[in-house]
Amino acid sequence: MKKLLITILTALACTGVQAQLNLQMHYDMGNAIYGDELSERPKLTATVENFKADKWGSTYFFVDANFADNKMHSAYAEISRELKFWDAPLAVHVEYNGGLAGSGSYNDAYLLGAAYNWASKDFSKTFSLQALYRYLANQQVGTKHSWQLTAVWGINFAKGLFDFSGYVDLSHDNSVNGSLVLGSEPQLWFNLYALDCISDDARLSIGTELEISNNLVWPSDGINNRFYVIPTLAAKWKF
């Protein structure tokens, strides 16, 4: 499960925002909805996510640990760096994606391109659009070179009670039907610490995520050419 920039938007790279770290726990309901078709899908995912802006741009990373059958099933990570030495809202975006599973490693991906970042004055609304060249290191010749378009958004509303955030990725892959892969993970969080009766130090949020994908999720038969909508029940703590 990818959590790329779900709650922390790279649009903040053009500001003086300090480091932001959070821990998320997601209970995946794919098996409950799709049955044996997703019987091997891990039910629990723990995500550590961090963003830090500086005078040269920003650094972002997350690590997903997926658990099944009382053990770690797989781990996946993404790390990106945006470089910006000018006042325009454009930045150079460099990224690495990869991980390990019980059956082997994920295909390493290296991405390079440009990002357009925008944020409202109070940062309650943020948006980023990225156009990236994508190199898949472990793919066969002819499928190594690809592209990816990514949109990321974040909206804080109702006096801080709710966050609606997420991303959508569209990438090219000759190995799937139609040669396009779609992945999106919108999240909705209710921030308990925004209530008057709860201390601001109790940085707990509860919510949900929808994993919307086409040609991305691997079902039990090993053929990733289907469309899925998979919700989670989730909790998040901001540090």
VMD Tcl script that draws the C-alpha trace (Angstrom):
set ca {
  {0.00 0.00 0.00}
  {1.42 3.20 -1.08}
  {1.07 6.24 1.20}
  {3.00 8.66 -0.95}
  {2.40 12.19 0.40}
  {-1.00 11.30 1.79}
  {-1.03 13.76 4.64}
  {2.10 15.79 3.90}
  {2.21 17.59 0.58}
  {5.39 18.54 -1.21}
  {3.75 21.88 -1.93}
  {5.01 22.89 1.50}
  {8.56 22.75 0.13}
  {8.32 26.42 -0.84}
  {7.69 27.44 2.79}
  {9.49 27.38 6.11}
  {7.44 24.45 7.44}
  {9.45 22.26 9.80}
  {9.67 18.48 9.98}
  {6.42 16.52 10.19}
  {6.39 12.90 11.34}
  {3.42 10.57 11.74}
  {2.66 6.91 12.33}
  {-0.37 5.27 10.70}
  {-2.01 1.88 11.28}
  {-4.39 0.55 8.63}
  {-6.67 -2.48 8.76}
  {-7.25 -3.60 5.16}
  {-10.70 -4.90 4.21}
  {-9.78 -6.28 0.79}
  {-10.18 -9.90 1.86}
  {-13.57 -9.20 3.44}
  {-14.86 -7.60 0.23}
  {-13.22 -9.72 -2.49}
  {-12.85 -13.03 -0.61}
  {-10.39 -15.61 -1.94}
  {-9.44 -13.32 -4.81}
  {-7.35 -11.30 -2.33}
  {-6.83 -14.02 0.28}
  {-3.05 -13.48 0.35}
  {-3.29 -9.72 0.85}
  {-1.92 -8.55 4.24}
  {-4.60 -7.23 6.58}
  {-2.48 -4.83 8.64}
  {-0.10 -2.10 7.46}
  {2.02 0.17 9.65}
  {3.35 3.32 7.98}
  {6.03 5.72 9.18}
  {5.98 8.96 7.20}
  {8.13 12.09 7.41}
  {8.45 15.39 5.57}
  {11.02 18.16 6.11}
  {11.44 21.42 4.23}
  {14.66 23.42 4.14}
  {16.09 26.37 2.22}
  {17.07 24.09 -0.68}
  {13.71 22.33 -1.07}
  {12.28 19.36 0.83}
  {12.81 15.70 1.70}
  {10.01 13.17 2.06}
  {9.97 9.45 2.87}
  {7.66 6.73 4.06}
  {8.10 3.08 4.99}
  {5.21 0.57 4.86}
  {5.42 -2.64 6.88}
  {2.72 -5.16 5.91}
  {1.75 -7.90 8.37}
  {-0.01 -11.23 7.75}
  {-0.20 -14.52 9.67}
  {1.41 -12.93 12.75}
  {4.58 -11.94 10.89}
  {5.89 -9.24 8.57}
  {4.80 -10.08 5.05}
  {6.61 -7.33 3.14}
  {8.09 -3.85 3.40}
  {8.01 -1.01 0.89}
  {9.59 2.44 0.95}
  {9.70 5.63 -1.08}
  {12.06 8.56 -0.62}
  {12.02 11.77 -2.62}
  {13.93 15.01 -2.70}
  {12.74 18.25 -4.25}
  {15.32 20.90 -5.16}
  {14.30 24.54 -5.47}
  {16.66 27.54 -5.58}
  {14.21 30.09 -7.04}
  {10.88 31.82 -6.28}
  {8.77 30.13 -8.97}
  {6.49 27.27 -7.78}
  {8.40 24.69 -9.87}
  {10.88 22.25 -8.30}
  {13.14 19.43 -9.50}
  {11.82 16.10 -8.18}
  {14.06 13.04 -7.60}
  {12.60 9.81 -6.17}
  {13.39 6.18 -5.38}
  {10.83 3.38 -4.77}
  {11.57 -0.19 -3.65}
  {11.07 -2.89 -1.08}
  {11.21 -6.54 -0.04}
  {8.66 -9.34 0.15}
  {8.77 -12.98 1.21}
  {9.01 -14.08 -2.42}
  {11.70 -11.55 -3.37}
  {12.18 -7.84 -3.91}
  {9.96 -5.22 -5.51}
  {11.14 -3.79 -8.79}
  {13.32 -0.78 -7.96}
  {12.09 2.42 -9.59}
  {14.02 5.66 -10.07}
  {12.12 8.81 -10.99}
  {13.22 12.25 -12.16}
  {11.16 15.22 -13.27}
  {9.45 18.45 -12.32}
  {6.84 19.34 -9.70}
  {4.45 22.28 -9.59}
  {3.55 23.06 -5.96}
  {0.82 25.36 -4.61}
  {-0.47 26.17 -1.14}
  {-3.03 28.64 0.21}
  {-1.76 31.34 2.57}
  {-2.88 29.42 5.65}
  {-1.84 26.03 4.16}
  {-5.34 24.64 4.66}
  {-5.35 23.76 0.95}
  {-2.35 22.33 -0.89}
  {-1.77 20.85 -4.32}
  {1.12 19.34 -6.27}
  {1.39 18.11 -9.84}
  {4.42 16.05 -10.92}
  {5.57 14.93 -14.37}
  {8.27 12.26 -14.05}
  {10.52 10.01 -16.10}
  {10.49 6.51 -14.56}
  {13.28 3.92 -14.83}
  {12.42 0.36 -13.71}
  {15.72 -1.30 -12.89}
  {14.63 -4.96 -12.82}
  {12.28 -4.96 -15.80}
  {13.01 -6.60 -19.13}
  {14.56 -4.57 -21.95}
  {11.81 -2.58 -23.62}
  {9.85 -1.97 -20.40}
  {12.54 -0.26 -18.31}
  {11.74 3.27 -19.49}
  {8.40 4.75 -18.55}
  {6.64 7.89 -17.34}
  {4.45 8.84 -14.42}
  {2.01 11.68 -13.72}
  {1.17 12.34 -10.07}
  {-1.32 14.71 -8.47}
  {-1.37 15.24 -4.70}
  {-3.82 17.28 -2.64}
  {-4.58 18.17 0.96}
  {-7.54 20.03 2.48}
  {-8.01 20.87 6.16}
  {-11.54 22.01 6.96}
  {-14.25 22.39 9.63}
  {-11.94 24.38 11.93}
  {-9.26 21.70 11.81}
  {-11.53 18.78 12.60}
  {-11.06 17.03 9.24}
  {-8.28 16.38 6.74}
  {-9.07 15.20 3.22}
  {-5.89 14.30 1.37}
  {-4.53 11.88 -1.16}
  {-2.79 11.28 -4.44}
  {-3.41 9.78 -7.85}
  {-0.66 8.17 -9.98}
  {-0.96 7.37 -13.67}
  {2.01 5.51 -15.19}
  {2.90 3.60 -18.34}
  {3.71 -0.12 -18.23}
  {3.82 -2.31 -21.35}
  {3.34 -5.48 -19.27}
  {-0.32 -4.76 -18.32}
  {-3.55 -4.55 -20.28}
  {-3.85 -1.16 -21.94}
  {-0.27 -0.27 -20.89}
  {-1.53 2.09 -18.13}
  {-1.44 1.66 -14.35}
  {-3.70 3.72 -12.10}
  {-3.28 4.07 -8.35}
  {-5.00 6.44 -5.95}
  {-5.35 6.56 -2.15}
  {-7.63 9.31 -0.86}
  {-7.81 9.55 2.93}
  {-10.31 11.19 5.27}
  {-9.20 11.86 8.86}
  {-11.12 13.09 11.91}
  {-8.66 14.93 14.15}
  {-9.59 14.22 17.76}
  {-7.09 16.79 19.04}
  {-9.12 19.55 17.35}
  {-11.96 18.99 19.87}
  {-12.06 21.40 22.79}
  {-12.40 18.53 25.26}
  {-9.16 16.84 24.13}
  {-5.65 18.11 24.76}
  {-3.69 19.43 21.78}
  {-0.89 17.07 22.81}
  {-3.05 14.03 22.04}
  {-2.31 14.13 18.32}
  {-4.59 11.25 17.40}
  {-6.71 11.01 14.24}
  {-9.07 8.25 13.13}
  {-10.24 7.72 9.58}
  {-10.21 5.69 6.44}
  {-8.36 5.25 3.19}
  {-9.62 4.00 -0.18}
  {-7.10 2.20 -2.35}
  {-8.39 2.68 -5.90}
  {-6.34 0.87 -8.51}
  {-6.29 -0.61 -11.97}
  {-3.56 -3.02 -13.15}
  {-1.78 -2.53 -9.82}
  {-3.01 -4.92 -7.10}
  {-1.81 -8.53 -7.37}
  {-4.67 -11.01 -6.66}
  {-4.19 -14.65 -5.71}
  {-3.94 -15.83 -9.33}
  {-0.95 -13.50 -9.94}
  {-2.51 -11.53 -12.79}
  {-2.63 -7.80 -12.04}
  {-5.11 -6.66 -14.69}
  {-8.16 -5.72 -12.60}
  {-9.85 -2.74 -11.02}
  {-10.21 -2.64 -7.22}
  {-11.59 -0.31 -4.57}
  {-10.31 -1.39 -1.14}
  {-11.12 0.58 2.05}
  {-9.23 0.56 5.33}
  {-10.00 1.46 8.93}
  {-7.14 3.60 10.21}
  {-5.60 5.54 13.09}
  {-2.78 8.09 12.94}
  {-0.56 9.78 15.50}
  {1.29 12.99 14.59}
  {4.56 13.67 16.41}
}
mol new
graphics top color blue
foreach p $ca { graphics top sphere $p radius 0.5 }
foreach p [lrange $ca 0 end-1] q [lrange $ca 1 end] { graphics top cylinder $p $q radius 0.2 }
display resetview
